[in-house]
Amino acid sequence: MQLVSSAYQAGAEIPMLFTCEGENISPELSWRDAPRETESFVLTLRDPDAPKVGGFTHWVVYNIPASVGHIEQNVPNETTVPGLGLQGKNDSGKIGYMGPCPPRGTHRYFARLFALDAELNLQPGVSHEDVLRAMEGHIIDRTELMGTYTRKAEKAA
């Protein structure tokens, strides 16, 4: 499987539009070459460089249908997104996408896509940890796209 974005290349800086210093909207993402036996996908966006132990979860989308291979830019921050799936809580306790906003330095942001052999039996709005537990034993493939971000306000200071 391969995960790509029209917004940024692997290893490149995530544009300000998608961060706390911009419009804080989710970027477009698409993927291909999923296993034939895929029943659903899970997408997460995490910052392992955050000061929070274990990193910071910025976005969790789950029960994405196997027929979907694309997420449009600016997904609404709602628990259920028609045609896409369910969204969980980010680590700020809110539903949906929360853009990069590192307190200092350059942080890495890993968008990870998991192909599962099942749909997850979870309600909308659960945590990243709940999704991880439910995925155990069901992951048949995974891929990731890493982007970076450094706050511009920090550079100007």
ChimeraX attribute file (.defattr): number of C-alpha atoms within 10 A of each C-alpha:
attribute: neighborCount
match mode: 1-to-1
recipient: residues
	/A:1	14
	/A:2	13
	/A:3	20
	/A:4	19
	/A:5	17
	/A:6	10
	/A:7	16
	/A:8	18
	/A:9	13
	/A:10	15
	/A:11	13
	/A:12	14
	/A:13	18
	/A:14	22
	/A:15	16
	/A:16	19
	/A:17	15
	/A:18	22
	/A:19	22
	/A:20	15
	/A:21	15
	/A:22	12
	/A:23	12
	/A:24	17
	/A:25	20
	/A:26	22
	/A:27	21
	/A:28	17
	/A:29	19
	/A:30	15
	/A:31	17
	/A:32	12
	/A:33	9
	/A:34	20
	/A:35	15
	/A:36	9
	/A:37	12
	/A:38	20
	/A:39	19
	/A:40	22
	/A:41	29
	/A:42	25
	/A:43	21
	/A:44	24
	/A:45	25
	/A:46	23
	/A:47	23
	/A:48	16
	/A:49	16
	/A:50	18
	/A:51	12
	/A:52	11
	/A:53	8
	/A:54	11
	/A:55	13
	/A:56	20
	/A:57	25
	/A:58	27
	/A:59	25
	/A:60	27
	/A:61	28
	/A:62	27
	/A:63	22
	/A:64	26
	/A:65	16
	/A:66	19
	/A:67	13
	/A:68	15
	/A:69	16
	/A:70	16
	/A:71	18
	/A:72	11
	/A:73	15
	/A:74	14
	/A:75	16
	/A:76	14
	/A:77	18
	/A:78	17
	/A:79	19
	/A:80	19
	/A:81	15
	/A:82	9
	/A:83	11
	/A:84	20
	/A:85	18
	/A:86	23
	/A:87	32
	/A:88	30
	/A:89	25
	/A:90	23
	/A:91	18
	/A:92	10
	/A:93	13
	/A:94	18
	/A:95	25
	/A:96	25
	/A:97	28
	/A:98	23
	/A:99	24
	/A:100	28
	/A:101	21
	/A:102	20
	/A:103	12
	/A:104	14
	/A:105	11
	/A:106	14
	/A:107	20
	/A:108	21
	/A:109	27
	/A:110	21
	/A:111	22
	/A:112	17
	/A:113	23
	/A:114	22
	/A:115	25
	/A:116	26
	/A:117	20
	/A:118	19
	/A:119	19
	/A:120	18
	/A:121	10
	/A:122	14
	/A:123	11
	/A:124	18
	/A:125	22
	/A:126	20
	/A:127	19
	/A:128	24
	/A:129	12
	/A:130	12
	/A:131	20
	/A:132	11
	/A:133	9
	/A:134	15
	/A:135	21
	/A:136	9
	/A:137	10
	/A:138	17
	/A:139	16
	/A:140	15
	/A:141	15
	/A:142	18
	/A:143	17
	/A:144	20
	/A:145	20
	/A:146	21
	/A:147	20
	/A:148	19
	/A:149	21
	/A:150	20
	/A:151	19
	/A:152	11
	/A:153	9
	/A:154	11
	/A:155	9
	/A:156	6
	/A:157	5
